[in-house]
Amino acid sequence: MASIALPWIQLLAAFGALQGILLACVLVAHRKNRTANRLLAALMVSFSLYLGSSAIEFAGLVRALPHFIGVGYQTPLVFGPLVYLYAVAASDRSWRFTRRTALHFVPLAVSVAATAHIYMMSGAEKLALYDRIVAGDVPTVLVVLDPLKYVSGIAYSAATVLYLRAHRRRVEDSYSNTARVNLVWLLWLAGAGAAIWLLATVLRIADVGVRDEHVTLAIALLVYSIGYAGLKQPEVFRYETAEYPVPVRLVAAEPPASPPRYERPALADGEAAQLERRLIEVMESERPWADSELTLSDLAARLDSTPHKLSELLNAQIGKSFYDFVNGYRVREVQRRIQAGEARTRKMLALALDAGFASKSTFNEAFKKHTLQTPSDFRQAVGA
């Protein structure tokens, strides 16, 4: 199939590069969660270099600007690491760069070192090399390095999704409402990146001539989407989930079949029983679950206990995450009010908000998880 270079793809790539630079400037200037914002800014700059280089090539300007040949070649090697590190930094604001962080960029360093001689070429030499590559005579070093990009992209996409799944479980051990501790944005970004790498890999294997144009278009659309998301939701993470850290050993690939064991139990048997009685008493008499922003720390303070002790009680003794434990009370409250006939005069969402849920989606998900029914199905079943 012949290669297709449409003017509108050139324009999208060029404007995407400009928007990426503008977004990077805005992110660097943002004072909150600077580490995460700077990582996202670096990602935007790398996207801009890739898109700008592609726009120059698609527009046929390489002969007028030969030194721009290969400017964006290395950037795919940082896409995956930057998305992964951004996810880590955005979900844990205490995270900082260390020497080990630099290991994520070893493939980039190797690739730059292996192709340094190409960047040192004169303009005429670069044009001659470019013509050879277009004719199908690709240097061995590029043949060896190209697959590294796809392996890196797919591996980091998988690692990011797995990290965010584990992080969600950690969040559920500290917050009763994950709508405010929003992982949707990061999951969307990781998923979009994975989709682009999958597209690039499939097109490479299929040896389709329009591969570069399609990938460029996908990255440009991703940059536009990130800009839109930033305008719509400038503060993706309202809470700092590392404020009251929960032991990572509570997080497993799948929900544990038995309650997790703590390496250093904070509760003796008698203290655990006393704390559990006090917990049930407070939940039933004071109804703290009606507060949509209730956290593990808030509830522990009501019990004159600590977040660690309460977390151990819930996970090791009761066998539930804080999120599921609190939402169980909220669901039962909505059930009670439906059975009392209140759903006839009030909307279901209003009942959910009164019970402490912060959004319709969270309510529906929790209700079905606890009752195996949707709210509507439950209402019909009880004839309310």
C-alpha positions in Angstrom: 0.0 0.0 0.0 1.4 3.4 -0.9 2.3 5.9 1.8 -0.2 8.6 2.3 0.7 12.1 3.6 -2.3 14.2 3.9 -2.0 17.9 4.6 -4.4 17.7 7.5 -2.2 15.2 9.3 0.7 17.6 8.8 -1.3 20.4 10.4 -2.5 18.2 13.3 1.1 17.2 14.0 2.4 20.7 13.8 -0.4 22.2 16.1 0.0 19.2 18.4 3.7 20.0 18.8 2.9 23.6 19.6 0.2 22.6 22.1 2.5 20.1 23.8 5.1 22.9 24.4 2.4 25.2 25.8 1.1 22.5 28.1 4.6 21.8 29.3 5.1 25.5 30.2 1.8 25.5 32.1 2.7 22.4 34.0 6.2 23.6 34.9 4.7 26.8 36.3 2.1 24.8 38.4 3.1 24.9 42.1 1.2 21.8 43.3 2.7 18.4 43.0 5.7 19.7 41.1 7.4 16.3 40.6 4.3 14.8 38.8 3.7 18.0 36.8 7.3 18.2 35.6 7.2 14.5 34.5 4.1 15.2 32.6 5.7 18.4 31.1 8.7 16.2 30.0 6.2 13.8 28.4 4.6 16.7 26.6 8.0 18.0 25.3 8.9 14.5 24.1 5.6 14.3 22.2 6.2 17.7 20.7 9.7 16.7 19.5 8.2 13.6 17.9 5.3 15.5 16.3 7.4 18.4 15.1 9.9 16.0 13.5 7.1 14.1 11.8 5.5 17.3 10.6 8.8 18.4 9.0 9.1 15.0 7.3 5.5 14.8 6.1 5.7 18.3 4.7 8.8 17.4 2.7 11.0 20.0 4.5 13.8 17.6 5.4 16.0 18.8 2.5 15.6 22.4 3.6 16.1 21.4 7.3 18.4 18.4 7.2 19.6 18.8 10.8 16.1 18.1 12.0 16.3 14.6 10.6 16.1 12.1 13.5 15.3 14.7 16.2 12.3 12.8 17.3 13.8 9.3 16.8 14.8 8.7 20.4 11.6 10.1 22.0 9.5 6.9 21.9 12.0 5.4 24.4 10.9 7.9 27.0 7.1 7.8 26.4 6.7 4.6 28.5 9.0 5.5 31.4 7.6 9.0 31.7 3.9 7.8 31.8 4.8 5.2 34.4 6.8 7.6 36.6 4.1 10.3 36.3 1.5 7.7 37.5 3.7 7.0 40.5 4.4 10.6 41.3 0.8 11.7 40.8 -0.5 9.0 43.1 2.2 9.4 45.8 3.2 13.0 46.3 6.0 12.0 48.7 7.8 10.2 45.8 11.0 11.8 44.6 13.7 11.0 42.0 16.5 8.7 43.2 19.5 7.2 41.5 17.4 4.1 40.8 15.0 6.3 38.8 17.7 6.9 36.3 17.7 3.2 35.4 14.4 3.7 33.6 16.3 5.8 31.0 19.2 3.4 30.4 17.6 2.2 27.1 17.5 5.9 26.0 21.2 6.4 26.9 22.2 3.2 25.0 20.2 4.3 21.9 21.7 7.8 22.0 25.2 6.5 22.4 24.7 4.0 19.5 23.4 6.7 17.1 25.6 9.6 18.2 27.7 9.4 15.0 24.5 10.0 13.0 23.7 13.2 14.9 27.3 14.4 14.3 26.9 14.1 10.5 26.8 17.1 8.2 23.5 18.1 6.6 24.6 16.5 3.3 25.5 13.3 5.0 22.2 13.2 6.9 20.3 13.7 3.6 22.2 10.9 2.0 21.4 8.6 4.9 17.8 9.6 4.8 17.5 8.7 1.1 19.1 5.3 1.8 16.5 4.7 4.6 13.6 5.7 2.4 15.0 3.3 -0.3 15.0 0.5 2.2 18.7 0.4 3.1 18.4 0.8 6.8 21.6 0.9 8.9 22.1 -2.1 11.1 22.2 0.0 14.3 18.6 1.2 13.5 17.4 -2.3 12.7 18.6 -3.4 16.1 17.3 -0.4 18.0 13.8 -0.1 16.5 12.3 -3.2 18.2 13.6 -1.8 21.6 11.1 1.0 21.3 8.1 -1.4 21.0 9.3 -3.6 23.8 9.8 -0.6 26.1 6.4 0.9 25.2 4.4 -2.2 25.7 6.3 -3.2 28.9 5.8 0.2 30.5 2.2 0.4 29.5 1.5 -3.0 31.2 3.6 -1.9 34.3 1.6 1.4 34.6 -1.8 -0.4 34.5 -0.7 -3.0 37.1 0.7 -0.2 39.3 -2.6 1.7 39.1 -4.6 -1.4 39.9 -2.5 -2.0 43.0 -2.7 1.7 43.9 -6.5 1.6 43.7 -6.6 -1.1 46.3 -4.3 1.0 48.6 -6.6 3.9 48.1 -9.6 1.8 49.2 -7.8 1.0 52.4 -7.7 4.7 53.3 -10.7 6.4 51.7 -14.4 5.7 51.7 -14.9 7.5 48.4 -12.6 7.1 45.5 -14.5 9.5 43.3 -12.3 12.4 44.8 -9.1 10.3 44.7 -9.5 10.0 40.9 -7.7 7.3 39.2 -9.7 7.5 36.0 -7.4 10.1 34.5 -4.3 8.1 35.0 -5.9 4.9 33.8 -7.1 6.7 30.8 -3.6 8.0 30.0 -2.1 4.6 30.5 -4.7 3.0 28.4 -4.3 5.5 25.6 -0.6 5.0 25.6 -1.0 1.2 25.5 -3.4 1.6 22.6 -1.0 3.7 20.6 1.8 1.2 21.2 -0.4 -1.7 20.2 -1.4 0.2 17.0 2.3 0.9 16.2 3.2 -2.8 16.8 0.4 -4.2 14.7 1.2 -1.8 11.8 4.9 -2.7 12.0 4.2 -6.4 11.9 1.8 -5.9 9.1 4.3 -3.7 7.3 1.7 -1.1 6.3 3.1 1.9 4.5 1.0 4.4 6.4 2.4 3.3 9.7 4.2 6.6 10.6 1.2 8.8 9.7 -1.2 6.7 11.7 1.0 6.7 14.8 1.6 10.5 14.5 -2.1 11.1 14.2 -2.8 9.0 17.3 -0.1 10.9 19.4 -1.4 14.3 18.2 -5.0 13.3 19.2 -3.6 12.2 22.6 -1.9 15.6 23.1 -5.2 17.4 22.3 -7.0 15.1 24.7 -4.5 15.8 27.5 -5.0 19.5 26.9 -8.8 19.1 27.1 -8.5 17.0 30.3 -6.3 19.6 31.9 -8.8 22.3 31.2 -11.7 20.2 32.4 -10.1 18.8 35.5 -7.0 20.8 36.5 -6.5 19.2 39.9 -6.8 15.5 39.1 -5.8 14.4 42.6 -7.4 16.3 45.4 -6.1 14.1 48.2 -2.6 13.0 49.0 -3.0 9.2 49.3 0.5 8.9 50.9 -0.6 11.1 53.8 -1.7 8.0 55.8 0.2 5.2 54.1 -1.3 1.7 54.3 1.2 -1.2 54.3 1.9 -2.3 50.8 1.7 -6.0 51.9 -2.1 -5.6 52.0 -2.1 -5.3 48.2 -2.1 -8.5 46.2 -2.6 -9.3 42.5 -6.0 -10.7 43.5 -8.2 -10.3 46.6 -6.7 -12.7 49.3 -8.7 -15.8 50.1 -8.0 -15.2 53.8 -7.3 -12.1 55.9 -3.8 -10.8 55.3 -1.2 -11.2 58.0 0.7 -8.2 59.4 4.4 -8.6 60.1 4.1 -6.6 63.3 0.5 -6.8 64.7 -0.5 -3.5 66.3 -3.4 -5.1 68.1 -3.6 -7.7 70.8 -6.6 -9.9 70.7 -8.4 -8.1 73.6 -7.6 -4.7 72.1 -8.9 -5.8 68.7 -12.2 -7.0 70.2 -12.6 -3.8 72.1 -11.8 -1.7 69.1 -14.3 -3.6 66.9 -17.1 -3.1 69.5 -16.3 0.6 69.6 -16.2 0.7 65.8 -19.6 -0.9 65.4 -21.1 1.4 68.1 -19.8 4.5 66.4 -20.8 3.5 62.9 -24.4 2.7 64.1 -24.9 5.6 66.6 -22.9 8.5 65.1 -23.3 7.5 61.4 -19.9 8.9 60.3 -20.4 7.1 57.0 -22.9 9.8 55.9 -19.9 12.1 55.4 -18.8 11.5 51.8 -15.3 12.6 52.6 -14.7 10.2 55.5 -11.2 8.8 55.6 -9.5 6.1 57.6 -7.7 8.8 59.6 -11.0 10.6 60.4 -12.7 7.4 61.6 -9.6 6.4 63.6 -9.6 9.7 65.4 -13.3 9.2 66.4 -12.3 5.9 67.9 -9.2 7.3 69.7 -7.1 4.9 67.8 -4.6 5.1 64.9 -5.1 4.6 61.2 -2.7 1.6 61.3 -4.6 -0.1 64.1 -7.9 0.5 62.4 -6.6 -0.7 59.1 -5.3 -3.9 60.7 -8.7 -4.5 62.3 -10.6 -4.0 59.1 -8.3 -6.1 56.9 -7.0 -8.8 59.2 -10.0 -9.2 61.6 -13.1 -8.1 59.7 -11.8 -9.0 56.3 -12.8 -5.9 54.4 -11.1 -2.8 53.0 -12.1 0.5 54.6 -13.8 1.5 51.4 -16.0 -1.7 51.3 -16.7 -1.5 55.1 -18.0 2.1 55.0 -19.9 1.7 51.7 -21.7 -1.4 53.2 -23.3 1.0 55.7 -24.2 3.4 53.0 -25.8 0.7 50.8 -27.8 -0.6 53.7 -29.1 2.9 54.4 -30.2 3.3 50.9 -31.9 -0.1 51.0 -33.7 0.9 54.2 -35.0 4.1 52.7 -36.1 2.3 49.5 -38.0 -0.2 51.5 -39.6 2.6 53.5 -41.0 4.0 50.2 -38.8 7.1 50.0 -37.8 6.2 46.4 -41.3 7.1 45.3 -40.9 10.7 46.2 -37.2 11.2 45.9 -34.7 10.4 43.2 -32.4 7.4 43.8 -29.3 9.7 43.5 -30.6 12.0 46.2 -30.9 9.0 48.6 -27.4 7.9 47.6 -25.9 11.4 48.3 -27.7 11.5 51.6 -26.1 8.2 52.5 -22.6 9.5 51.8 -22.0 8.5 48.2 -20.3 11.3 46.2 -21.4 10.2 42.7 -23.9 8.1 40.8 -21.3 5.8 39.3 -19.7 5.1 42.7 -23.2 4.4 44.2 -24.2 2.0 41.4 -20.9 0.1 41.6 -21.0 -0.2 45.4 -24.7 -1.2 45.5 -24.3 -3.9 42.9 -21.1 -5.2 44.7 -22.9 -5.5 48.1 -26.3 -6.7 46.9 -25.6 -8.3 43.5 -28.5 -6.1 42.2 -28.8 -2.7 40.7 -30.7 -0.1 42.7 -33.6 -0.3 40.3 -33.7 -4.1 40.4 -33.7 -4.0 44.2 -36.5 -1.4 44.2 -38.6 -3.6 41.9 -37.9 -6.7 44.0 -39.2 -5.1 47.2 -42.1 -3.5 45.4 -41.2 0.0 46.7 
